[in-house]
Amino acid sequence: MTGQLLLRSKPFCVSFLCATVVLFSGFASAQDGRGKSSDDWLIQNDKPKQEKLPQGIGGGEQRDLIPSVPGSPRPGTERKKPPSPDYLMAKVVWGASITIGEEVIQDWNLAPNDNMYFHKELARPNGFMYLETRIALDHFSYDPKLMPALLLSGVREVKFSPQIINRLRNYVLDGGMIVCDSVYGSPWFYETALKVFGEMFPQSKFRELPADHPLYHMTHEIENVTYQCGSDSDKPFLEGLYIGSRIGVLVCKYGVGCGWSNKMDVFAKLQERGLAPKAYSQQSAKQIGENLVPYIVGYSRVGEVEGKAELYNMVDQKKPTAEFVFAQVKHGGAWNAHPGAARQFLAELEKDSSIPVNFKRISVDLERDDISPYPFLYFTGLDDFRLTNKQIEELREHIKNDGILVINNALGLATFHQAALRELGRVFPGGQFKRLPPNHEIFSSLYKIDRVGYTPTLAKDKGAELGGLPVLFGLEIDGAIRVIYSQYDLEGGWNEIRYPLSRGYMPESAKKLGANIIMYVMTN
């Protein structure tokens, strides 16, 4: 760990590699491999198989502890009996069937054994004793506690009624996760999945998962992958729509279901039709699946907490006077990383200190809102972002008028860290973040903080180097610290929920550091 972080703007580029096999046939257009319609992609990959359940999977006490997931403390007690047969991810029965000759083909079930093998070969061997099932959306409880995830697989256009769209939206907001597998890499399914779920959550948008995202590191360290077809890259590509810090909707542009079910010969048949399928190799698909299992388990608990609406006292409905107002900056990245954490933290702060607190966390848009009433601005995120010229001007003016900006790296991801240094370099050219020394007043403004607790992942990766000390960086403007940056996640600790593979502070340390920062802001 160096004592300073240089702020500089750095150009970047994104390259897109595509390889298509284009063979003219009566099925598809030879121009782009899409096909004349999504029906061209309808081909059955396998015959359905019936799973014989392993002994000991049925009966027993109700599951009340989550299995141990990477980056989380191991549960302190063990079950005395085998758990009851819970479900992890249900395959969705959706869309219409089509008859070709004498064969009836159902879009949702082109790879009929994908979810069975997902549970049989990828979940249970790692200790996650869940059963495979399927559901129809008209007869589903939409309760994430009963069904943490849904698998939506297919090749045709994704379409739902307004009633189903509303139910799916509430399901995700309540903590559920939807996995969309473009099973053969059909552009018809992929593009409409992005559109339907993007419109379902207009406040968010799909983002490519960064290389250090927890999903790539839960069980396997997925830094490189191989593709069966459709890409010459060796890097994984998944897109997620964030709900707080978790992925609410995951879209697989490159199919994984055939790899899960060990049936890959369908792709040669699709290419014979003049189509350009896209899919991970069997090995890479299985590694992604094995990582997906503990991610769903661990972050379903996060969803239960972050999915709840924030509650405010009656005083929050009044215009603040002397109260401390927690003003959080909106930006083009995943800016609302830990919903509810600020409310939890401010409630504790009011109880344990003399600071008058306005419970309502205010979100501010630097493009439109007047931020002059708020001397404290809070900025957080999960991945890459870029500030507009207007946002840069507003932040400079805020600091010029003696305001303070606090930045938090949610989950402690490298992508946000790099983006924060780059963008702050545009706001304050030539500035340097310097690590605040242990005797800095911010570590004693309310609590005396000599040592802190790190999350398991941070302790494993950096514990010896950090030595149990708190790590905060400060940017000095006109002789005073006006920007405070936590490279490791503070806000996640305010929620008192385990974020698997998060690099941050444990709850007690996170709350004390947060309280000290607020007190420092109030007294400076």
N, C-alpha and C positions, 0 to 999 in steps of 0.2 A: 504494500500500500504506500503510495507516494503521498507527500504532504500537500500537494497541490494538484488541481485539475485545470488543464489549459482549455480555454474556450476558443474554439475556432470553427469557422464554417468550412465544411469539407464537401466537395462535389461527390455525387454518387451516381451510379448507373444501374439499371436493371435490364438484363438481357432475357429475351424470351426465345427458347429453343423449341422448335416443333419439327417432328418428323412424321410424315404421313405416307401411308401406302395407298396409292390411288389406282384402282383397277376398274375399268369400266364394266358395268353389268347392267342388267335390267332393273336391279334393285335401287341403285344409288347414283347420284350425280358424281361424275368423275372429277368435278372441279375442286371440291373441297372435302370430300369424304363424309359429308353430313348425312347424305341420303335425301331423297325427294321429300320424305316425311319421317316422322319418328317411328312409324310402323316398320320401316326398313330395318330397324334395330331389333325387332322382336324375334328372338330365337332362343329356344329353351336350352339352358346350359347343362342341366342334369335332371334326373328323376328324384322326386322326394324320397327321403329315407326316414325311417322311424328309429329314434334313438332308444336304446335300452338303458334305463337309468342306473347309475352306479348304486351299490348298496350303501345304506346309511344316509341317503340324501333326503329322505322323507321323514317327517315327524320330528318331535322335539320341542324345546321351548322357543318362544318367539325371539327373533333376532333383535337385540337391543344394543349391540356394539358393532361398530363398523370394523371390517377386517383391517389389519395393519397395512397401510399404504406407504410407499416411499416418502421420506421427508416428513413423516408424522411420528409422534411418540407411540410406542406399542401400548395397546390397551392394558390397563393395570390389572384387570381380572380376566379370567378365562371362562368360557361356557362349560357348564357341567354336562350338558346334553348337546347332541347335534342340533343345529338351527332348523327352524321350519323352512319349507321350500319357498324361499323368496324368489323374486324376479328382478333382474337387472335391466335388461333391454328387450323390449317386445318389438317384433317385426310388424309393420303396419300393413294391413290389408286395404289397398286403395286402388282407384282407377278401374277402368273397364277391361274386360277380357276380349280377345280377338280370336276368331277361328280361321286357321290356315289349313285347308284340306280337311282332315278329320281331327286335327290337333287343336285343342283349346289352350291358348297361351295367355297367361295372366302376367301383366307387366310387373306387378309387385313381387312376383315369385319366380323370376327368370333364373335366379340362383337359389333354388328352394332350400338348400341346406346351409346357407351362409350363417344364419343366426344360431343354428344347432351346433355347428362346429366352433363358432365364436365362444359359446359357453362350454362345450365339451373339451376343446383342445387349448383354448386361450385363457379361459377364466378358471375352471375348476383345478387344473394342475397347479395353479398358483395360489390355491387356497380360497378362492371365491366361489362358494358352493351355491350357485344360482341355477335356475332352470330356464330353458328356452320356452318362449311362448309367442303368440301372435295376437293382435287385437284389431277390431274394426272400430274406426273413429266414431261411428254412431253409437257404439255401446262400450265406451271407455270411461273410466272414472276421472281421468285427467288429474290424478293425484300423484305427484312425484314421490311421495312417501311409499306408495304401493308399487310404482313403476318409475324408477329414476330416469330411464332413457327410452327413446323410440328410434327404431331403425326404419328409415324410408328409403327404399331401394327401387330402381327402375330405369327405364330408358325414354319413356314418353314425357310429354309436358306435365309439369306439376300443376294440378288444379284442385282447389277446395272451395266448398260453399262458404259464404260469409260467416255462418254459424260455426263451422269447423275452424275457420281461421281465428275467430275470437277465442274459441276454446284452446286451440294450440298456443295462442299468444299468452293466455293466462297460465297455461301449464308451464311454459318456459319461465315466465316471470315468477312463478311459485317455486322454481328450483329444478324443473325438468330440463332434460337435454334432448335435442333432436339431431340424429346423425343421418345425413343425406348422402347415400352412396350412389353415384352415377355408375352403376355396376359394370357397364361396358365402356364408360367414358363417353356416353351419348351427349352431344351438345344440346340436344332438345331438353333433356332432363336437367343438366347442369345449369344452363342459362335461366330456365324458368324457376329452378329452386332458389337461385340467388335473387331473382325478382320477387317471387312470392314472399319469401321470408324477409327480404329487405324492406318491402312495403309493410310487412307485419310489424316491424320495429323501426319506424322512420327516424327515431332519435339515435339509432346506431347505424353501423354499416359493416359489411363484411371486410375482414382484414386478413392478409396472409399471416399465418402464425410465424413468429420469429424463431430463429434457430435454437434459442435457449428457452422456449416455451416449455412448461412442465409436461405437456403431452408428449413431447419428444424424448423425455428422460425418466418416465415413471418406472419402467422395468428395464427397458433397453435404452442405451444411449444412441439415439437415432441421429447421426450426423450425416450419413450417406445412405442412399437407397438405390435400388435398381428397379427399372420399369420393364414390364412385359412388352409394352408397346406404347407409342404416343409421345415419348420424350427421350431426348439424349442427355438430359441433366442427371446428375447424381445426387441432387438435393431433394428433400421431401417438399411437397407442396400441398398444404391444407389451408382452408379458409374458415375462419370462425367469426361469428357474430357475438360480441361480448355482451353479457348481462352482468354488470359489475366486473369482477375480476375473473369470472368463469366464462367458458364458452357455452352459450345457450343453444346455438345452432352451429353444427359443424358440417361443412360441405366438402365431399371428396370428389374433386374433378376427375381424378384417376381412380378407377374402380378398385375396391378392396374385397368385395364379397366373393369373387371367384377364387381369389387367393386363400381366403378363409376356408373355403369348402374344397380346396385341392382339385379344382377343375379349371384348367387353363386352355383347353383345346378350342373353346368357342371363339377365341380371338382370330385364329386362322380362318374360320368360317366367315366371320364378319369382314375380314379383309378380302375374301373371295367375292363378297357382295359389293366391293368397291368402297367400303366404309373405312374410316380411320379411327379404330378404337383406342382408348387410353386406359391403362391399368398398371398398377404396381405389380412387380413380380410376386410370386407366391411367398417367398421369404420376407420381403419388405411388408407385404400386406399383413402377414401374421405378426410381425414386430409392432406395427401400428396398432393392430387389434389387441395385443397383449398390453400395450401401454394404455389403450383406451379403457380397459377394464378398471384398473385402480383410479384412473382419472375420473370416471363416472362416479365411482364409490366415494372418493374423497371430496370431490367438488359438489356432489349432491348435498352434502351437509352444509357447504358454503352457501349453496342456493337457498336452503331453508332459512338461513339467517339473512342473507342479502336480499331475498325476495320479498321480505316483509316491508310494508310501507313504513316510512319514517313517521314517528309520532311526536307531536309538539305540545308544549304547554300552552295555555291560553295567552300567556304573555307574548308568545311568538306571533300572534295575530296583530299585535300592536307594533307601531313604528318604534324601532330601537332607540333608546336614549343613551344611557351610560353603559349598556350591556356590551359585552364583547361579541362581535358578529363574525361568524366563520364564513367568509366569502370565498367560494371555490370557482376557479376559472374554467370556463368551457373552452375547448380547443378542438382541432380537427382529429385528434387521436382518441383513444379510449379514456376519456377524461374522468368518468364516474366509476372508478375502479372498485371502491368498497362502499356500496350503498348502506346507509345505516350506521357506519362506523363513527362518523362525526357526532351524530346524536348520542350514541353510547358514550363516547369520550367526553362530550360537553356535560352530560349528566353527572359523570364521575367528577369532573372538574368543579362543578358547582358545589358538590357535596364536600369535597376535600380541600377547597381553597376559598378565599374571600373574593375571587374574581366574579363580578356580575356577568352572567352568561345569557345570551339569547340562544335558546335551544334550536332555532331554525337555521339550518345551514342554507345560506343563500348561494345560488349559482349565478355567476355573472358572465355576460357575453361581452368581450372586449370590443367587438365590432359595433355594438349598439347601446350598451348600458353605461350609465354614469357610475364610475367606480370611486368617485371622490369621497363618498361617505364611509368607505371601508378601508381603513389604513392597513388591514391585514388581508393579504390575498394568499390563497392556498392553491397549489398547482400540482397535479399528479397525473399518472398515466401508466400504460402497460407496454406500449410499443412506439413505433416511429410517429412523429408528428411534425408539422411545419407551421410556423407562425406567419400570418399575413403582415404586410407593412403596417396596417392599422393596429394590429395587436402589438407589434414591436413598439410603435410610438406610444401606445397607452401604458405599456409596462415601464418604459423609460420615464414617462411623465409621473407615473405612480411613485417610482423611486425618488424622482426629483423632488416630489412633494412630501418627502419623509415617510413614505409608505414602506412596508416590508413585504417581501415575497418569500414564502416557504414552499419548497419543492420536495415532493416525496416520490421515490421510485417504487411504485406498487409492484409487489412480488420480487423486487430487486433484480429485474431483468436487464441484461446488457443492452438490448435494443433501445429501451427508453433512456438509459444512462447516456448512451452515445448521442441520441437525439437531443437530450436536455443540454449537454455541453455544446453541441453544435448551435442550437437555437439561442441559448444564452450568449453565445459568442456573437451572434447577430445583434442582440439587444445591447450588449456591452462589449464592443470590439476591444480586444486586447486585455480583457479582464481575466482574473485568475481566481478560481475557487481554492482557498487554502483550508486545510484541515484545522478545525478549532482545537487548541491544546486542551489537555485534561483540566487545567486550572481556569479555563474560560468561564466567565460568570454564567453562561447559559447552562452549565452543568451544576449550578448551585442556586439558581434563581428562586426555586421553590423546594426542590428536593436536592439533597447532596448525592450526586450520582458518580460513584467511583467505578463501579462494575455493572455490566448489563448481561442479560441472557439473550443468546441468539437462537433463532429457529434451527431445527436439526440440520437442515441442508447447509445453512450458512456456517454453523459450527463445524460441520464436517469439512467444508471446502476452505474456510478462511479462519477457523477458530484459533489456531495456533498463531497465525499472523496478526490477528486483531487483538489477541491477548485479553479478551473480556472487557475491553474499553469501548465506550460509546464513540461512534464515528459520525460526525457532522462536519460539513464544509460550509464556509462562509465567503461571501463576496463583498469586499469592502468598497463602498462608494462614498467619496468625500469624507474619508476618515471614520466611517461607521459601517458596521455590518448591516447591509440592507437586503441581502439575499442569503437564505439558509437552505442548504440542500442535504437531504438524507439519501445516500446512495442505496441504503437498505430499508426495506419496507417498515414504516412506523404505523401506518393506518391500519394494516391488517391486524396488528396486535390489539387495536382498540375494539375490535369486534369480538375478541375472545373466541375465535373459531380457528381450527387448523386449516391452513392453506398448504396442501402438499407441495413440496419442493420450493416453497417460498424462501427467499433469502431476506430475512428481516429480523425483527426483535420479538422476543416473547412478550405476552400481554403486559405483565407488570412493568417491564422495562420500557415498552412502547408508550404506556400511559404516563409514566414519570417523565420521559423525554418530551412527550407532547405537552404536558403541563408546564414544564420548564421553558419550552419554546414560547408558549402563550404568555407566560409571566414575563419573559424577556422582552417580548414585543410590547406588552402593556407598559413596561417601565423604561423603555427606550424609544 
